[in-house]
Amino acid sequence: MNGISGVLILCILQMGCSSSSVISSFDAFNIEAEGRSVTIELQNGETLEAQSVLALPDSTHFWNVAADSTTVLPSRAIKSVVMTNHFVGFLEGVGVGAIGGGVAILIMGGASPQEHGFGAGADVVGMVLFGMAAGGAIGGIPGAIIGHSYEYQFITGSHR
């Protein structure tokens, strides 16, 4: 039982969901980025923590957190911008944890001898629901901490 629980927790902790898209409209991107904290990855591999990003076809303006000042870079120097949504990460963590918890209970019940395993159908349903609730509660915590990452990739002259 401890082994299965350990594997379940490890899987949940390693989970980090993300989405990736290419910026096709700077206006739509700017609406998404307005007022958000983001991580900017430059073409040279350097990363910057930023806020208040305004991307234009020729230049990108943002508040550079480390420099404590406004920075303007050519948009072609930016590889991607990553935004994190912790609420969506929480929901994903709850979902994955609930599925994992329900499956773990089924495996534990099926692996035990019949006299120590589940009884009637109502017991099985109740135990699976308990496993799903426990797994969802456990999965929601790392899901909220890690969050769901949205990566917006900039198209540069080298990709056209």
Secondary structure as GFF3:
##gff-version 3
##sequence-region A 1 160
A	DSSP	alpha_helix	2	14	.	.	.	ID=ss1
A	DSSP	beta_strand	18	22	.	.	.	ID=ss2
A	DSSP	alpha_helix	26	33	.	.	.	ID=ss3
A	DSSP	beta_strand	37	42	.	.	.	ID=ss4
A	DSSP	beta_strand	47	55	.	.	.	ID=ss5
A	DSSP	beta_strand	59	64	.	.	.	ID=ss6
A	DSSP	beta_strand	69	74	.	.	.	ID=ss7
A	DSSP	three_ten_helix	75	77	.	.	.	ID=ss8
A	DSSP	beta_strand	78	85	.	.	.	ID=ss9
A	DSSP	alpha_helix	86	111	.	.	.	ID=ss10
A	DSSP	alpha_helix	121	146	.	.	.	ID=ss11
A	DSSP	beta_strand	148	153	.	.	.	ID=ss12
###
